[in-house]
């Protein structure tokens, strides 16, 4: 009784009004305050929110994450990219409808197993600045268009298209050199670049830019829109910090990449033809016999494919609609893991260095 009276007296004193202060109510308030503090600390510790940039994260961290993501994607999937390029490219005097087995034998016969990695150095040099621009643009546009809003596939598509636009401005010249080397026409990236500039001029490095943008901007839009939609359907925002959420995140990005690759496949064929065409076989000056007897290469060149519309019409007239789906299987096999590796690596590294 004395203990209870002391407690009541003490609580009455704390109450300041002379009335009894209920111990139960005080404990409830204290527990609620402790829960709020604990919840706030936990949210602060776990609030990685990988795809959201509020300006607090330094730019160099985005640059490191984006660079690692690009290198992991392109190097890891380069053999399939080489197979796809060789299936899509058209060499004068050869049939365009070669199967995957024939192309594999050609690559191995030309350079052994290392032939699948021919041109890798060129794409690494271009992918670092390209992916820095890609993810920086994505973070900025997402922060403007999607921050604090409900799921909106159209706004997500705009973010993806803008990111791909900035990415391709830097990667297209490196991609031209990379594809020429994949076809075995040059032994090094430097020699390939110098030969293109000397024989075809600097514009040859950007000849496929309009088609590249016309293909990759829809590709980026579809990829991001599908990825964001799948994450919303599977509720990944709530479980992203768990192991199941991480695996589902990679799965979502891979499926989105496969869908985007299938939709934009015809544009990829046109882009490859523009970047890899053998211009030396379409000389304006002199007959072929005279050209073969000359010790010096012909300087005045005319590409077979010139622009998106002209390339589309030429392929349709000479090879039919089926030609626009050459290399579809290796491209899908390439894009599904590439998208998962790229976006997964970026988000993982970004969350680690935040």
NORHU-V854062 format. One line per field, one symbol per residue. ss: DSSP state (H for helix, E for strand, L for the rest). psi: psi as a letter, one per 20 degrees, with the letter a starting at -180 (. if undefined). burial: # if it has 24 or more other C-alpha atoms within 12 Angstrom, else .. Layout:
BEGIN
ss: ???
psi: ???
burial: ???
END
This chain:
BEGIN
ss: LHHHHHHHHHHHHHHLLLLLLLHHHHHHHHHHHHHHHHHHHHHHHHLLLLLLLLLLLLHHHHHHHHHHHHHHHHHHLHHHHHHHHHHHLLLLLLLLLLLHHHHHHHHHHHHHHHHHHLLHHHHHHHHHHHHHHHHHHHHHHHHHHLLLLLLLHHHHHHHHHHHHHHHHHHHHHHHHHHHHHHLLLLLLHHHHHHHHHHHLLHHHHHLLHHHHHHHHHHHHHHHHHHHHHHHHHHLHHHHLLLHHHHHHHHHHHHHHHHHHHHHLHHHHHHHHHHHHLLHHHLELLLLHHHHHHLLLLLLLELLLLLLHHHHHHHHHHHLLHHHHHLLHHHHHHHHHHHHHHHHHHHHHHHHHHL
psi: gggghggggghhghhijirpophghghggghggggggggggghhhimhmhkpojihpqhhhhggghghggggggghjgghhgggghhhqoppjqqilqrhghhghggghhjahihijpjhhghghhhghghghghggggghhhghipjrrpohghhhgggggghghghhhhgghhggghghhjjiqiqhghgghgghghirhhhijhjgghghhghghghggggggghghhggikhhhkhirgghgghgggghgghhgghgghjghhhggggghhjqnhijlqhpqrhghhhiphqqphoqoqgpnrgghggggghghirhhhijpjgghgghghghggggghggghghghhj.
burial: ...............................................######.......###############################....##..#..##.##.......############################..##....#.#.#################################.#..##.##..##...############################....##..##....#.##################################.#..............#..#.######..##..#.......#############################..#
END
